Amino acid sequence: MHKSLLLKEALAYLENNEFLKAAEFFLKADEKYQAGFCYLLTGNDFETQKLWYSHCPDSPAVQWGKCLLDFINLRPSPKIPSFLQVRNFLEMDMGYFIKANKIRYTENILKNSELLMSVNLEAYKLIGRVLLNFGFYSMAKNYLNKSVEVFNRDPETYYYLAQYNYVTEDYKESIKALLKSLELNSYYIPASILLEKVKLKMSLKEV
């Protein structure tokens, strides 16, 4: 089977939470890093470590993966991820862990959130966004507030705080956050769209 078809099969199994089958097809496609990640989603970090340390050529993804193994096992590590590794992998991998019900992995990554923020100021925002998307609202608010504390000029962070306030029906606070987002970037379309939705909700509530 052609590599592109093998990868298509692997991704389909991955999205369907059939992680062992996904790993099988990633290995057939000679994509050992992705196969190792699938094993990690099953809880088999021994197989993951074997692949990432012994069978994968060095790359930014593999470097990140090795840091990830240390994070989720609460091991002290001399390895520190780079700015781009945090931006490219943190949110996506946390999302997969939550979908796979590997909550311990997620909790242990959060114990390293200060380190992640030290190399990328967006780390708190990325964490807050993925927690918000999966319904961990109070935790999401906590990390989004932390994001504002370290970088208060980011319109996106205020937008996600507004989303939190919208889903928790605190519409006044949502509008306040959206106005701040638009003050920082008047062309930020998602904030404008959500602002109209919030105003509509408030008007219906007053009827």
C-alpha positions in Angstrom: 0.0 0.0 0.0 1.3 3.5 -0.9 2.5 5.6 2.1 -0.1 8.2 1.7 -2.9 5.5 1.9 -1.2 4.0 5.0 -1.1 7.4 6.6 -4.8 8.0 5.7 -5.7 4.7 7.4 -3.5 5.5 10.4 -5.1 8.9 10.9 -8.6 7.5 10.6 -7.9 4.9 13.3 -6.3 7.6 15.4 -9.4 9.9 15.2 -11.6 6.9 16.0 -9.5 6.2 19.2 -8.3 2.9 17.8 -4.7 3.6 18.9 -3.2 0.2 18.4 -4.5 0.0 14.8 -3.2 3.5 14.2 0.2 2.6 15.5 0.3 -0.5 13.2 -0.4 1.6 10.1 2.1 4.4 11.2 4.8 1.7 11.6 3.9 0.3 8.1 4.4 3.9 6.8 7.7 4.1 8.6 6.4 7.0 10.8 7.8 5.8 14.1 7.3 9.0 16.0 3.5 8.9 15.4 3.4 5.2 16.1 5.1 5.9 19.5 2.6 8.6 20.3 -0.3 6.1 19.6 1.3 3.7 22.0 1.5 6.5 24.5 -2.3 7.0 24.1 -2.8 3.4 25.1 -0.7 3.9 28.2 2.2 1.9 26.9 5.0 4.4 27.4 7.6 1.6 27.5 6.9 1.0 23.7 6.9 4.7 23.1 10.2 5.2 24.8 11.7 2.3 22.8 10.7 3.8 19.5 11.5 7.4 20.3 14.9 6.7 21.9 16.1 3.9 19.7 14.4 4.0 16.3 13.6 7.6 15.5 16.1 10.0 13.9 16.4 13.3 15.9 13.8 15.9 15.0 11.9 18.7 16.8 9.0 16.3 17.3 11.2 13.6 18.8 12.9 16.2 21.1 9.4 17.3 22.2 8.3 13.7 22.7 11.2 13.0 25.0 10.3 16.1 27.1 6.7 14.9 27.1 7.7 11.5 28.5 9.5 13.2 31.3 6.6 15.5 32.0 3.9 12.8 32.2 6.1 10.6 34.4 7.2 13.5 36.6 10.8 12.9 35.9 13.4 15.7 36.3 14.9 16.3 32.9 17.8 18.3 31.5 15.8 18.6 28.3 13.7 21.8 27.8 11.3 22.1 24.9 11.8 25.0 22.5 9.4 27.9 21.8 8.2 26.3 18.5 7.8 22.9 20.1 5.5 24.3 22.7 3.5 26.2 20.1 3.3 23.3 17.7 2.6 20.3 20.0 1.4 21.3 23.4 -2.2 22.0 22.7 -2.7 19.2 20.2 -1.1 16.6 22.4 -3.1 17.6 25.5 -6.2 17.3 23.4 -5.4 13.8 22.4 -4.6 12.8 26.0 -8.0 14.2 27.1 -9.8 12.3 24.3 -8.0 9.1 25.3 -8.9 9.6 28.9 -5.3 9.9 29.9 -6.1 12.5 32.5 -3.1 11.7 34.6 -0.9 12.7 31.6 -2.7 16.0 31.3 -2.4 16.7 35.1 1.3 16.0 35.0 1.8 18.3 32.0 0.0 21.0 34.0 2.5 20.6 36.8 5.1 21.7 34.3 3.1 24.7 33.0 5.4 27.3 34.6 8.4 25.8 32.7 6.5 25.7 29.5 5.5 29.3 30.0 9.1 30.3 30.6 10.0 29.2 27.0 6.8 30.4 25.4 4.6 33.1 26.9 1.6 31.6 25.0 1.7 28.4 26.9 -0.9 29.4 29.5 -3.2 30.5 26.7 -2.7 27.2 24.8 -3.5 25.3 27.9 -6.5 27.4 28.7 -7.9 27.0 25.2 -7.7 23.2 25.1 -9.2 23.0 28.6 -12.0 25.3 27.5 -12.7 23.3 24.3 -13.0 20.1 26.4 -15.3 21.6 29.0 -12.9 22.0 31.9 -14.2 25.5 32.4 -12.9 26.5 35.8 -9.4 25.3 35.1 -9.5 27.0 31.7 -10.4 30.3 33.3 -7.5 29.9 35.7 -4.9 29.4 32.9 -6.4 32.2 30.8 -6.2 34.6 33.7 -2.5 33.5 34.2 -2.0 34.2 30.5 -3.3 37.8 31.0 -0.9 38.2 33.9 2.2 37.4 31.9 1.0 39.0 28.6 -1.9 41.4 28.7 -1.6 42.6 25.1 -3.0 39.5 23.4 -6.5 39.9 21.9 -6.9 36.1 21.6 -6.6 35.5 25.4 -9.4 38.0 26.1 -11.4 36.4 23.4 -11.1 33.0 25.1 -11.9 34.6 28.5 -15.0 36.0 26.8 -15.9 32.5 25.5 -15.6 31.2 29.1 -17.9 33.9 30.4 -20.3 33.2 27.5 -20.7 29.5 28.2 -21.0 30.2 32.0 -23.7 32.9 31.1 -21.8 35.8 32.6 -22.6 38.0 29.6 -21.5 41.3 31.1 -18.0 39.9 31.8 -18.0 38.4 28.3 -18.7 41.8 26.7 -16.0 43.4 28.9 -13.4 40.8 27.7 -14.5 41.2 24.0 -14.2 45.0 24.1 -10.7 44.6 25.5 -9.9 42.1 22.7 -11.2 44.5 20.1 -9.4 47.4 21.7 -6.1 45.5 21.1 -7.1 44.5 17.6 -10.1 46.1 16.1 -9.9 43.7 13.1 -10.2 40.5 15.2 -13.2 39.0 13.5 -14.0 36.2 16.0 -14.3 38.7 18.8 -16.7 40.8 16.7 -18.9 37.8 15.9 -19.0 36.6 19.5 -19.8 40.2 20.7 -23.0 40.1 18.5 -24.0 36.7 19.9 -23.5 37.9 23.5 -25.6 41.1 22.8 -28.3 39.0 21.3 -28.3 36.6 24.3 -28.6 39.6 26.6 -31.4 41.2 24.7 -33.4 37.9 24.7 -32.8 37.5 28.4 -34.3 40.9 29.0 -37.5 40.2 27.1 
